[in-house]
Amino acid sequence: MRKEKSPGLKILWLWTFGTAAILVGNMMRTRIRDMETLMNAEQQQQHNAATSDSLPQVVVDTLPTPSDTLIPEDKD
């Protein structure tokens, strides 16, 4: 068996490890970005909860009244 590996095989291994490194780097960057987005959303919710506690609450009735549900008749 030869002790020296062919240059093509060395290039193939280099290509394989480089591709794996790029994929792992992209995956880690995506996970970190997702984690930062989640943390920012939680902080925004906490900030909104803190500011909404100091503001008065307004409740709006959105149900239609019985007169709104009637269909108007044509007067021809």
TIMI-2910 file (N, C-alpha, C, CB; in pm, 1 decimal, decimal comma, always signed):
<rs>
+----------+----------+----------+----------+----------+----------+----------+----------+----------+----------+----------+----------+------+
!      n_x !      n_y !      n_z !     ca_x !     ca_y !     ca_z !      c_x !      c_y !      c_z !     cb_x !     cb_y !     cb_z ! resn !
+----------+----------+----------+----------+----------+----------+----------+----------+----------+----------+----------+----------+------+
!    +83,8 !   -118,1 !     +0,0 !     +0,0 !     +0,0 !     +0,0 !    +87,9 !   +123,9 !     +0,0 !    -95,1 !     +0,1 !   +121,0 !  Met !
!    +47,4 !   +223,7 !    -75,1 !   +126,8 !   +346,2 !    -84,2 !   +111,7 !   +428,7 !    +41,9 !    +85,5 !   +428,8 !   -206,6 !  Arg !
!   +222,5 !   +490,0 !    +83,5 !   +218,2 !   +577,3 !   +201,5 !   +172,1 !   +716,5 !   +162,8 !   +356,1 !   +584,3 !   +269,6 !  Lys !
!   +202,5 !   +758,7 !    +43,0 !   +164,0 !   +892,4 !     -4,1 !    +24,1 !   +885,8 !    -64,3 !   +266,5 !   +947,0 !   -108,8 !  Glu !
!    -57,7 !   +979,7 !    -24,8 !   -190,7 !   +988,0 !    -83,2 !   -184,3 !  +1077,1 !   -205,1 !   -294,1 !  +1041,1 !    +18,8 !  Lys !
!   -271,8 !  +1051,0 !   -297,9 !   -270,9 !  +1128,7 !   -421,1 !   -317,6 !  +1271,2 !   -392,3 !   -360,4 !  +1062,3 !   -528,7 !  Ser !
!   -272,7 !  +1368,9 !   -471,0 !   -315,4 !  +1507,5 !   -450,6 !   -467,1 !  +1524,3 !   -466,0 !   -243,2 !  +1598,9 !   -549,1 !  Pro !
!   -527,6 !  +1445,0 !   -554,0 !   -672,5 !  +1454,0 !   -570,0 !   -746,5 !  +1414,8 !   -442,7 !   -717,8 !  +1365,8 !   -684,8 !  Gly !
!   -696,6 !  +1312,8 !   -373,8 !   -759,8 !  +1269,1 !   -249,6 !   -742,3 !  +1373,8 !   -141,0 !   -701,7 !  +1135,0 !   -203,6 !  Leu !
!   -624,9 !  +1438,2 !   -135,8 !   -602,5 !  +1545,9 !    -38,6 !   -696,8 !  +1662,5 !    -65,0 !   -456,2 !  +1593,9 !    -43,6 !  Lys !
!   -715,4 !  +1697,4 !   -191,3 !   -806,5 !  +1807,0 !   -226,5 !   -950,0 !  +1769,7 !   -189,9 !   -796,4 !  +1840,5 !   -377,7 !  Ile !
!   -987,4 !  +1642,8 !   -212,8 !  -1121,6 !  +1597,9 !   -178,4 !  -1146,4 !  +1607,9 !    -28,3 !  -1143,0 !  +1454,5 !   -225,8 !  Leu !
!  -1049,0 !  +1567,5 !    +54,7 !  -1063,7 !  +1578,2 !   +200,0 !  -1070,6 !  +1724,3 !   +243,3 !   -947,3 !  +1507,5 !   +271,2 !  Trp !
!   -988,5 !  +1807,0 !   +183,2 !   -990,1 !  +1949,3 !   +215,2 !  -1126,3 !  +2009,6 !   +180,0 !   -876,8 !  +2023,3 !   +140,1 !  Leu !
!  -1178,6 !  +1974,4 !    +63,1 !  -1309,7 !  +2022,4 !    +19,0 !  -1419,3 !  +1976,2 !   +115,9 !  -1340,2 !  +1972,6 !   -124,3 !  Trp !
!  -1411,8 !  +1849,5 !   +158,4 !  -1511,5 !  +1793,8 !   +249,4 !  -1510,9 !  +1865,5 !   +383,3 !  -1487,0 !  +1645,2 !   +270,2 !  Thr !
!  -1391,5 !  +1882,5 !   +441,3 !  -1382,4 !  +1950,2 !   +570,7 !  -1421,6 !  +2097,5 !   +560,2 !  -1240,9 !  +1938,0 !   +626,7 !  Phe !
!  -1386,2 !  +2161,4 !   +451,3 !  -1424,9 !  +2301,4 !   +431,8 !  -1574,8 !  +2316,8 !   +420,4 !  -1358,2 !  +2358,0 !   +308,1 !  Gly !
!  -1638,4 !  +2227,6 !   +344,8 !  -1784,2 !  +2232,3 !   +330,3 !  -1852,2 !  +2207,1 !   +464,3 !  -1831,9 !  +2129,1 !   +226,4 !  Thr !
!  -1802,3 !  +2110,1 !   +540,7 !  -1859,7 !  +2080,8 !   +672,2 !  -1844,5 !  +2201,5 !   +765,3 !  -1792,2 !  +1956,0 !   +734,4 !  Ala !
!  -1729,6 !  +2267,7 !   +760,6 !  -1707,2 !  +2384,8 !   +845,3 !  -1803,4 !  +2497,8 !   +808,6 !  -1561,5 !  +2432,9 !   +832,9 !  Ala !
!  -1827,3 !  +2518,1 !   +680,4 !  -1920,1 !  +2622,6 !   +636,2 !  -2062,0 !  +2590,3 !   +682,3 !  -1915,9 !  +2638,0 !   +482,3 !  Ile !
!  -2102,9 !  +2463,8 !   +668,3 !  -2237,6 !  +2424,2 !   +709,7 !  -2257,3 !  +2439,6 !   +860,7 !  -2265,0 !  +2279,6 !   +668,1 !  Leu !
!  -2158,8 !  +2398,0 !   +937,7 !  -2168,3 !  +2411,4 !  +1083,6 !  -2170,8 !  +2558,9 !  +1122,3 !  -2049,8 !  +2339,2 !  +1153,5 !  Val !
!  -2089,4 !  +2640,4 !  +1058,4 !  -2088,9 !  +2783,8 !  +1087,0 !  -2221,8 !  +2848,9 !  +1055,4 !  -1979,6 !  +2852,1 !  +1009,2 !  Gly !
!  -2281,3 !  +2814,8 !   +942,5 !  -2411,6 !  +2869,9 !   +906,7 !  -2519,7 !  +2826,2 !  +1004,3 !  -2449,3 !  +2828,2 !   +765,7 !  Asn !
!  -2514,3 !  +2700,3 !  +1046,6 !  -2612,6 !  +2650,1 !  +1141,1 !  -2601,0 !  +2723,2 !  +1274,6 !  -2595,5 !  +2499,2 !  +1161,0 !  Met !
!  -2478,1 !  +2741,2 !  +1322,7 !  -2458,1 !  +2810,3 !  +1449,9 !  -2503,4 !  +2956,0 !  +1439,6 !  -2310,1 !  +2803,1 !  +1492,5 !  Met !
!  -2473,4 !  +3020,7 !  +1328,2 !  -2513,8 !  +3160,2 !  +1310,7 !  -2666,3 !  +3172,4 !  +1308,3 !  -2453,7 !  +3217,9 !  +1181,0 !  Arg !
!  -2733,3 !  +3076,8 !  +1243,1 !  -2878,9 !  +3077,7 !  +1238,8 !  -2938,2 !  +3054,6 !  +1376,8 !  -2929,8 !  +2972,2 !  +1141,7 !  Thr !
!  -2882,8 !  +2961,3 !  +1450,9 !  -2933,2 !  +2933,2 !  +1586,3 !  -2914,5 !  +3053,6 !  +1677,4 !  -2862,1 !  +2810,5 !  +1646,2 !  Arg !
!  -2799,1 !  +3118,9 !  +1667,9 !  -2773,3 !  +3237,2 !  +1751,1 !  -2869,7 !  +3348,8 !  +1713,1 !  -2626,2 !  +3285,1 !  +1735,5 !  Ile !
!  -2893,6 !  +3368,2 !  +1583,2 !  -2986,7 !  +3471,3 !  +1538,6 !  -3128,1 !  +3442,0 !  +1589,5 !  -2986,2 !  +3481,5 !  +1384,9 !  Arg !
!  -3170,8 !  +3314,1 !  +1583,5 !  -3302,7 !  +3276,6 !  +1633,9 !  -3313,0 !  +3299,8 !  +1784,4 !  -3332,3 !  +3130,1 !  +1601,2 !  Asp !
!  -3207,3 !  +3267,5 !  +1857,4 !  -3206,9 !  +3287,5 !  +2001,4 !  -3214,2 !  +3436,6 !  +2035,2 !  -3081,5 !  +3224,4 !  +2063,8 !  Met !
!  -3141,0 !  +3520,2 !  +1961,5 !  -3146,3 !  +3664,0 !  +1984,1 !  -3285,2 !  +3718,4 !  +1953,2 !  -3041,2 !  +3735,6 !  +1898,9 !  Glu !
!  -3348,2 !  +3669,0 !  +1846,9 !  -3483,8 !  +3712,1 !  +1812,2 !  -3581,2 !  +3675,6 !  +1923,1 !  -3528,7 !  +3648,8 !  +1679,1 !  Thr !
!  -3568,2 !  +3554,7 !  +1976,1 !  -3655,2 !  +3510,5 !  +2084,2 !  -3634,7 !  +3595,2 !  +2208,8 !  -3630,3 !  +3363,5 !  +2115,9 !  Leu !
!  -3509,7 !  +3623,6 !  +2241,9 !  -3480,7 !  +3705,0 !  +2360,1 !  -3533,3 !  +3847,5 !  +2341,5 !  -3328,9 !  +3707,3 !  +2388,4 !  Met !
!  -3519,0 !  +3903,2 !  +2222,1 !  -3569,9 !  +4037,6 !  +2196,4 !  -3722,1 !  +4040,4 !  +2206,8 !  -3525,2 !  +4086,6 !  +2057,8 !  Asn !
!  -3788,5 !  +3935,3 !  +2158,7 !  -3934,4 !  +3929,2 !  +2167,8 !  -3978,9 !  +3922,1 !  +2313,4 !  -3988,5 !  +3808,1 !  +2089,8 !  Ala !
!  -3908,2 !  +3844,5 !  +2395,2 !  -3942,4 !  +3835,8 !  +2537,2 !  -3921,4 !  +3969,4 !  +2606,1 !  -3859,1 !  +3727,6 !  +2606,0 !  Glu !
!  -3811,2 !  +4037,6 !  +2573,8 !  -3786,5 !  +4168,4 !  +2633,2 !  -3892,5 !  +4268,3 !  +2589,5 !  -3647,3 !  +4219,0 !  +2595,3 !  Gln !
!  -3935,1 !  +4261,3 !  +2463,8 !  -4038,5 !  +4351,9 !  +2414,0 !  -4170,7 !  +4325,7 !  +2486,3 !  -4056,4 !  +4335,6 !  +2261,0 !  Gln !
!  -4202,9 !  +4197,3 !  +2509,2 !  -4325,5 !  +4164,1 !  +2580,8 !  -4318,9 !  +4216,6 !  +2724,5 !  -4349,0 !  +4011,6 !  +2580,0 !  Gln !
!  -4204,1 !  +4200,7 !  +2788,7 !  -4189,2 !  +4251,2 !  +2924,8 !  -4200,4 !  +4402,4 !  +2927,0 !  -4055,5 !  +4207,2 !  +2984,5 !  Gln !
!  -4141,5 !  +4468,8 !  +2828,4 !  -4148,4 !  +4613,9 !  +2820,9 !  -4291,7 !  +4659,1 !  +2797,5 !  -4056,9 !  +4666,7 !  +2710,0 !  His !
!  -4362,6 !  +4590,1 !  +2706,4 !  -4502,5 !  +4624,6 !  +2680,4 !  -4589,3 !  +4599,4 !  +2802,8 !  -4555,8 !  +4544,8 !  +2561,6 !  Asn !
!  -4562,6 !  +4492,2 !  +2875,6 !  -4639,3 !  +4462,1 !  +2996,1 !  -4614,2 !  +4568,9 !  +3102,2 !  -4602,8 !  +4322,2 !  +3050,5 !  Ala !
!  -4490,1 !  +4613,9 !  +3113,1 !  -4457,0 !  +4715,9 !  +3212,6 !  -4521,8 !  +4848,8 !  +3177,2 !  -4304,9 !  +4732,8 !  +3224,1 !  Ala !
!  -4523,4 !  +4884,5 !  +3049,9 !  -4582,8 !  +5012,2 !  +3010,9 !  -4734,9 !  +5004,7 !  +3009,8 !  -4531,8 !  +5054,6 !  +2873,6 !  Thr !
!  -4791,8 !  +4887,2 !  +2981,7 !  -4937,4 !  +4876,6 !  +2979,0 !  -4995,2 !  +4879,0 !  +3120,0 !  -4980,2 !  +4748,9 !  +2906,9 !  Ser !
!  -4916,5 !  +4841,6 !  +3220,7 !  -4965,2 !  +4847,3 !  +3358,5 !  -4987,2 !  +4991,0 !  +3402,3 !  -4866,9 !  +4778,1 !  +3453,2 !  Asp !
!  -4909,1 !  +5083,0 !  +3349,8 !  -4921,5 !  +5222,1 !  +3389,7 !  -5028,1 !  +5295,7 !  +3309,8 !  -4789,1 !  +5291,9 !  +3374,6 !  Ser !
!  -5072,3 !  +5241,1 !  +3198,0 !  -5173,7 !  +5304,8 !  +3115,4 !  -5312,2 !  +5253,0 !  +3152,3 !  -5145,1 !  +5280,4 !  +2966,4 !  Leu !
!  -5414,5 !  +5335,5 !  +3140,3 !  -5549,6 !  +5287,2 !  +3170,6 !  -5594,8 !  +5186,5 !  +3065,7 !  -5649,2 !  +5404,7 !  +3177,9 !  Pro !
!  -5675,3 !  +5092,3 !  +3109,9 !  -5726,6 !  +4988,9 !  +3020,6 !  -5861,5 !  +5033,6 !  +2964,9 !  -5739,6 !  +4852,3 !  +3094,7 !  Gln !
!  -5883,5 !  +5010,5 !  +2836,9 !  -6008,1 !  +5045,5 !  +2771,7 !  -6067,5 !  +4918,7 !  +2712,7 !  -5986,5 !  +5154,1 !  +2662,4 !  Val !
!  -6194,4 !  +4892,4 !  +2744,2 !  -6262,7 !  +4775,4 !  +2691,5 !  -6367,1 !  +4825,8 !  +2593,1 !  -6327,7 !  +4688,7 !  +2806,0 !  Val !
!  -6365,9 !  +4770,8 !  +2472,9 !  -6458,4 !  +4812,3 !  +2368,3 !  -6550,6 !  +4695,8 !  +2337,0 !  -6382,4 !  +4859,4 !  +2240,8 !  Val !
!  -6680,6 !  +4724,7 !  +2334,3 !  -6779,7 !  +4623,0 !  +2300,8 !  -6792,4 !  +4617,4 !  +2149,7 !  -6917,6 !  +4653,0 !  +2367,8 !  Asp !
!  -6756,2 !  +4504,6 !  +2091,9 !  -6758,5 !  +4492,7 !  +1946,6 !  -6874,3 !  +4406,2 !  +1897,2 !  -6627,5 !  +4435,3 !  +1897,6 !  Thr !
!  -6961,3 !  +4360,8 !  +1985,9 !  -7073,8 !  +4278,6 !  +1943,4 !  -7178,6 !  +4367,3 !  +1877,5 !  -7134,5 !  +4201,1 !  +2063,1 !  Leu !
!  -7239,4 !  +4320,4 !  +1771,3 !  -7342,2 !  +4402,4 !  +1705,6 !  -7469,4 !  +4406,1 !  +1789,3 !  -7373,2 !  +4348,0 !  +1564,4 !  Pro !
!  -7538,1 !  +4515,9 !  +1783,1 !  -7666,8 !  +4526,8 !  +1851,8 !  -7771,4 !  +4454,7 !  +1769,0 !  -7707,0 !  +4675,9 !  +1874,9 !  Thr !
!  -7885,6 !  +4418,4 !  +1827,9 !  -7987,7 !  +4345,7 !  +1750,1 !  -8037,7 !  +4423,8 !  +1629,0 !  -8105,3 !  +4311,5 !  +1839,2 !  Pro !
!  -8041,7 !  +4556,6 !  +1636,0 !  -8089,7 !  +4633,8 !  +1521,3 !  -7988,5 !  +4629,7 !  +1406,3 !  -8117,1 !  +4779,5 !  +1562,7 !  Ser !
!  -7861,1 !  +4608,0 !  +1435,8 !  -7759,6 !  +4598,4 !  +1330,5 !  -7769,2 !  +4467,2 !  +1253,3 !  -7620,6 !  +4612,2 !  +1390,6 !  Asp !
!  -7826,8 !  +4365,5 !  +1315,0 !  -7830,3 !  +4234,2 !  +1250,8 !  -7948,2 !  +4218,8 !  +1156,6 !  -7834,8 !  +4125,7 !  +1355,3 !  Thr !
!  -8046,9 !  +4307,7 !  +1163,2 !  -8162,0 !  +4297,7 !  +1074,6 !  -8124,2 !  +4340,6 !   +934,0 !  -8278,2 !  +4382,6 !  +1126,9 !  Leu !
!  -8181,1 !  +4275,1 !   +838,4 !  -8155,6 !  +4308,1 !   +698,7 !  -8260,1 !  +4410,5 !   +655,2 !  -8159,4 !  +4179,9 !   +607,6 !  Ile !
!  -8217,4 !  +4525,1 !   +606,0 !  -8316,3 !  +4626,1 !   +564,8 !  -8394,1 !  +4577,7 !   +443,9 !  -8247,6 !  +4760,7 !   +533,0 !  Pro !
!  -8523,5 !  +4610,8 !   +441,7 !  -8608,1 !  +4570,1 !   +330,2 !  -8607,0 !  +4677,7 !   +222,4 !  -8752,2 !  +4542,8 !   +378,0 !  Glu !
!  -8622,8 !  +4634,8 !    +99,7 !  -8632,6 !  +4729,8 !    -10,5 !  -8769,0 !  +4794,3 !     -9,7 !  -8606,3 !  +4661,2 !   -145,3 !  Asp !
!  -8773,6 !  +4924,3 !    -28,2 !  -8901,3 !  +4997,2 !    -29,8 !  -8930,1 !  +5041,7 !   -170,9 !  -8898,7 !  +5119,2 !    +66,5 !  Lys !
!  -8969,8 !  +4951,0 !   -251,1 !  -9002,9 !  +4982,8 !   -392,2 !  -9149,8 !  +4978,7 !   -416,7 !  -8934,3 !  +4886,9 !   -487,1 !  Asp !
+----------+----------+----------+----------+----------+----------+----------+----------+----------+----------+----------+----------+------+
</rs>
